[in-house]
Amino acid sequence: MTGRVALPVVHRAMVASLATNIRQGGTSAQCWKYDLSQDRSLGGSVRIGQSQGSFLTHRSTNLLRPAAAAISVEQDDVNTYLPKGDMWSVHKFGGTCMGTPQRIQSVADIVLSDSSERKLVIVSAMSKVTDMMYNLVHKAQSRDDSYMIALEEVFEKHMAAAKDLLDGEDLASFLSQLHSDVSSLRAMLSAIYIAGHATESFSDFVVGHGELWSAQMLSYAIKKSGAPCSWMDTREVLVVKPSGPNQVDPDYLESEKRLQKWFSRQPAEIIVATGFIASTAENIPTTLKRDGSDFSAAIIGSLVRARQVTIWTDVDGVFSADPRKVSEAVILSTLSYQEAWEMSYFGANVLHPRTIIPVMKDNIPIVIRNMFNISAPGTMICRQPANDNGDLDACVKSFATIDNLALVNVEGTGMAGVPGTSSAIFSVVKDVGANVIMISQASSEHSICFAVPEKEVAAVSAALHVRFREALAAGRLSKANINVRAIAQGCSEYNITVVLKQEDCVRALRAAHSRFFLSKTTLAVGIIGPGLIGGTLLNQLKDQAAVLKENMNIDLRVIGITGSSTMLLSDTGIDLTQWKELLRKEAEPADLANFVRHMSDNHVFPNKVLVDCTADTSVASHYYDWLKKGIHVITPNKKANSGPLDRYLKLRTLQRASYTHYFYEATVGAGLPIISTLRGLLETGDKILRIEGIFSGTLSYIFNNFEGTRTFSNVVAEAKEAGYTEPDPRDDLSGTDVARKVIILARESGLTLELSDIPVKSLVPEALASCSSADEFMQKLPSFDEDWAKQRSEAEAAGEVLRYVGVVDAVNQKGQVELRRYKRDHPFAQLSGSDNIIAFTTSRYKEQPLIVRGPGAGAEVTAGGVFCDMLRLASSLGAPS
């Protein structure tokens, strides 16, 4: 090592000599001595070796040195200039990235794929190795003999990795160094074992070997490809000085000088450097403490003025919130240095705040990327322009929580305007060693509250009571109390802090996150009635949800499905590809009140909608309460809008007075735009004169096919078999369903009618109304075929057809449902299948009515109508049209 400032290497050589002497019984001519006297807790010098029958003792300010020889280190002149600037890119790979031989090779491939002119690669020890090394020290100083076994495990781990990764001379060279290092460590740990104590310097020296070995293995792996590469022991370059408990600050000036000297000897285009470890100004090995490898990368990036520092890890970047608490968390594309700093302080897994300081002063961006998903662009931390447009959504980047805190509140009239009160309070807190997370003070200076870790609050409270006992006794200061339920807010340019009850923390985090990171048109959907229509709707949502999210920024999340007996709930969204299976396997007993509470209490999503796909009157009776809770309602259920007039008017009044929406397009024409057409006419000032139409797809099918010699009973049976009718066809033939549609349109047109005000001509023969079952009805229906054939013949003789229609007579303020005859050239006579047709006669469309025609029955079109209402709701909430 002639001509190199490489004290750690000299240390290893000396330790090896010491080990030899111990094995030989101290008979060599020269004996090496450890000095553990830097740590006064040892109680004096420690005798290690023996020479010529006498014990040798030694005290020195040096960590290690020979008894009869001094260390001479020659200095090279600097011959090669260290280039700086954008030609350098810096990469840092953590322990997970370096965890196996295969991963080390992947790291080498990533480095080689970087097209930068020069590359500096900082590596951590292999996964778990740092903990293994600390464990070695702990066992040795605890005089636990198993430290030797643990050291052998460390050796075996690295030897196995090297054999998988390297071959030939590279493998032989690495294993030779590994053997030498482990021998040195064995002697060092033996000395610690004898002393029963390890100074911080000794511990740092042992622990730093993990980085030495991983850096050497990676450099050999890179050289295998033919690329020139050197490895750097950063203890020869990085110089730090203690700046507080468990913290050091880099000496940039000295580190830059040493880097220049190092580079003058090994001016490689690719340099693999050890992370985490450094030296003091006195050349004593030390570390940059936990998370030190990131810090190393930032410091070295600053020293060479790199174009970019890339931190490779096992996540795709920085999340907008902890994904374990907020499943909707997203990867942030950019952060400012200050934002990353604040997030780190509040526990976000970004970077240690000190990592940002070296690069921030030189405007060097840091990119967080996933080694296991190279296609992900990651998160860039850099200087960003100010947000001058006042866009709040652009300002808010992330949410983080610190759990298990207590809020200490000190208040009293004696505090107002009294100098030194705050100083006295926080001097007490400092003296007990508590960590103040947040401070908030009322503008009246009447009170101060601050948050501390819950485990420290008892000591803080006791100390404050002692310090302010006179003020408390005199009543000038209220009793200092611990309030874990208070909410306080403190703010700076880059963060807002809120203190909440612990049990509310995750819900609050999700609610705040959803406000800024979910689409404004994210809908939490609850489906009531997963039968024919509801089940079809769920399948339509499954097929279309991804398209809507990508193309229209509409995010539909079904968070609840309930039938009459079971229900399925989810906080973030049910997997619709298997909703039937989940409803069968994971459902709980149905409870409509709990179902609605689940929707109402969900704070993840800003908008909630209940979709009632039943025909249940009791379910419809809850619409008013749901709307009052701020839950939107969508339904094809006709019961609410055709029920008692006073309830309908109350419901519509609430709808108009609030920002909660109630959509029911599918109540009249399944998927046909009947309600929306009527509203469009009225809202643009047109006047409704008459609405007339064939509103029943079932009855449309029956009369469209009741032709020629076919009997009425035969056509009804065919419709029942095809699924067009209700299980009991009398429900369709009675005309009540048509009457409900007529009353809905009448009320939409401004008429105040009850359902009982609509005369209905039932198609169920009076004699069959009392049949006990649908089967009995169908058996007896043929006895009335002759009467139906006569009506058809009379109509045909007049060139007409039979059609079952509903009519809203807005001029005369009435409605009716009846069987009518229409000329064959009338639009109502031109239908086929189960088509519906509705004619609007208005002031504008008086001579030629506005006609809406199309399929008016079937699960697909009805579910489609409900789906269309959901998109209409999304549009009203801000989705693009």
Order of alpha helices (4+ residues) and beta strands (2+ residues): alpha-beta-beta-beta-beta-beta-alpha-beta-alpha-alpha-alpha-alpha-alpha-beta-beta-beta-alpha-beta-beta-beta-alpha-beta-beta-alpha-alpha-beta-beta-alpha-beta-alpha-beta-beta-alpha-alpha-beta-beta-beta-alpha-beta-alpha-beta-beta-alpha-beta-alpha-beta-alpha-alpha-beta-alpha-alpha-beta-alpha-alpha-beta-alpha-alpha-alpha-alpha-alpha-alpha-beta-beta-beta-beta-alpha
